[in-house]
């Protein structure tokens, strides 16, 4: 199968989903035209937004907060998840902590963080870290439990210490879990970022702008920002993280590409 056909095969379900959502929007407009904008109105508003400095400030600020909080969570979650493979006691502690903390929606930490740090980027970034840390740590920790006992015993017989076990055995074998955890964590991070900007006193960002648009009953802008938020998340997840996964785990996809 040539490259064009493979690309089309991977893209058409996504394009069909987009078309379905646009169709729902257009049907909603036909049913309640006073409230719901048409697809053409939304994309016309989007075209005008592209020329607006405020729009790009919103996008840039949201990506800035995500770009700080998400990598911190991925690093800490991955590191602690790996360390859990070296210590049974630490694994039990970390799993218990995750069970407790995951039951608390990350956005509920925002009032506490606002009192502690005041308004600004820091409370929202911390919420992003909290939201994305626990699924990352849990995924990697589950991956460490699947590490081959035979490989560990062979490494120990050859004299490997804990640091070498971490680098030479745990890290390579938990790489798929690390990447999967990063993808799951990204979804949590993005949703918590937008929610934090909506309720966290931010004066710039995609979450703030969609909330403000709703406050003034600007339905075109609300739908436009929903489209933008979904498009950015889809691009980062499917065209950045997914492609990174395919490069790092290329051996998993070779058979499928040859079909």
N, C-alpha and C positions, 0 to 999 in steps of 0.2 A: 504494500500500500504506500503510495507516494505521500510526500509531506503535506500537500494541499488537502488531500482526502483525510489524513489524520487530524489536521487542524480543524477541518469542518466537522468531523465526527466529535471532536471534543467541545466545539463551540456551539453547535446547534441546540443542545438542550438548554444552555445558558441563554441564548438568544430567544428561544421559545418562552422561557420564564419571564424575560424582560417584556416581550410582546404581550404576554398574558396580563402582567401588571398594568401595562399601559392601556390595555383594553378595558380592564376594570375601572381605571381612572376615567376613561372616556364614557363608559356606560354610566358611571356615577354623575358625570357632568350632564349627560342627556336626561337623567332622572331628576336632578336638582341643579339646574344651570345657574341659579342665583347664588348657591353656596359653593359648589364644586367647580373649579376651573377646568377648561379643556386641556388636552395634551398639548395642543398648539400654544395655548396661553402660557402654560408652565415653561415650555421650552423657549418661548419668546422672552419670558422673564429671566430665564437662565442665561440667555444670550446677552441681555442687558447687564446682568450681574457680573459677567466676565470682564466687563469694562469698568467695574466699580472697585476702587481701592479698598473700601470697607470689606467687600466680599473676600478678597484675597488676604486681608488681614485676619478675617475669621478663620479661613482655611489654614493659614500659616500658624496661627496661635494654637489651634487644635492639634495640628501635627507636631508642633513644638512640645506640647504637654505629653502627647503620646510618645514622642521620640525620646523623652527622658524616662518616663515611668515604665513603659513596656520593656525596654532592654534591662533595666534594673531588676524587674520582676523575673525575667527569663534567666538572668545570670544567677540571682540568689536562689530561685526555685530549682534550677538545674544543679547548682552546687550542693545545696542541702539534700536534694534527692539522691545525688551520688553518694554523699557522705553517709546517708542512711543505709546504703548497701554495705558499709564497712562496720557498722555498729548496730547490733540488734536492739540495744536499749534506746539509742537515738532514733531508730526507725519507729519504735513503738511510741516514743514521745512525739515525734513529728506527725505521725498518723493521727494521734489523739488531738494534737493542736489543729490539724487541718479539719478534722470532723467538727470541732467546736466552732472554728472561725468561719468555715464555709456555710454554716447555718445562719450566719448574720449577713444580710445583704450589704455589699460594700458601700453603697450610697448612704447607709445609716451612720457611717463613721463621719460623714461630712460636717454635721453640726459640732461634734466634738473637735474636729480638726480646725474648723473656723474659729472656735473659741481659743484654741491652743495657738494657732499660727496667724489668725486674722485672714482677711480677704487677699486674694492673689492666686498665683499659680500653684504654690506649694500644696495647699489642701487638696486640690484636684489631682495633682500628680501623685500624692500619697494614696488617694482613692484608687487610681489606676494601678498602682503597685499592689495594693491589697487585693484588688479584683483579679489580677492576672498571676499573682505569686502562687496561690494555693493549687489551682489546676496544673500549673507547671511542675511544682514540687511533687504532687501526687502522681502525675504521669511518669516522671523520671524515677520516682521511688518504686512504682509498680514495675518499671523496666528493670530496675536492679534486681528485683525478685526473680526475674526470668533469666538472669545471667547463668550460663552453663556452669554447673558445679564442677564438671570435669575440667573446664578451662581454669577455674580458680585453683583447683587442687594441683594441676600441672604447674601453674605459675608459682604456687607456694613451694612445691618441691624444688623448683629451679631457683628458689631463694628470693622471690619477689617480696618486697615489703609493702606496706599499705599504700604508700604513694604510687608505687609501680602498679599495684593491682588496680588502683583508681584510673591511671592513665592508659594501661595496656589491656585491661580486661573490661572493667565497668564502662568506661567512656565509649569505646567502639561498639559494644553490644547494646548500650542503651541509646545510641544515636537515633534510631527510629522513634523511640519513646520521647526523646528530647524534642524532636521536630514536631511530632504530633502534639505534644504538650504546648509548644509555642503557638501552634495554630489555634488550639482551643483557648489558650490564654489571650490571644489577640482579640478574639470575639468578645471575651469578658472585658478586656481593657478598653476597647472601642465603645462598647455600650456604657460602661461606667464613666468614661470620659465625657460623652455627650450628656448623660444624666447629671454628672457633676457640674458641667457648665450651665445646665438649665436651672439648677437649684442652689448653686454654690456661690452666688454673688459675683460671678464673672461678668465683666462688661464687654468682653470680646470673645469670639469663638462661635463655632457652629451651633452648639447647644444653646448659648445665650441668644443668638439671632433667631432660632426657630421659636424659642419661648417668647421673645419680644414680638415676633410676627403674629403669634397666636394671641397675645395680649391686645393687639390692635386689630384683630380679626382680618389680617391680610392672608387669605387662604392661598393665593397664588404663591406667596413667599414661603408659607408653611410647606406646601407640596414640593416646591423647588428645593428647599433645604433637606427635605426627606430624600429626594432624588440624589442630591449631592452627597449626603451622609452615606446612603447605600452604595453609591458609585465608588466613593473613596475606599470604603471598607472592602468592597468586592475586588477592586484593583489591588489593594495591598495583600489581601488574602489569596486571591487566585493567581494573580500575575507576578507577585513578589514571593510570598511565603511558599506557595505551591510549587513554583518553578525552582525555588531554592531547594525544596525537599526533593524534587526530581533530579536535581544535579547531585545532591549529596547521597541520595539513595538510588542512583541510576540503575544499579543492578536489579532493583525490584521491578523496573518498568521495561527492561530490554525485551523480554518476551512479548509484552503487550504491544510494543512498537513494531515488532516484526510481523505481527498478524496482519 
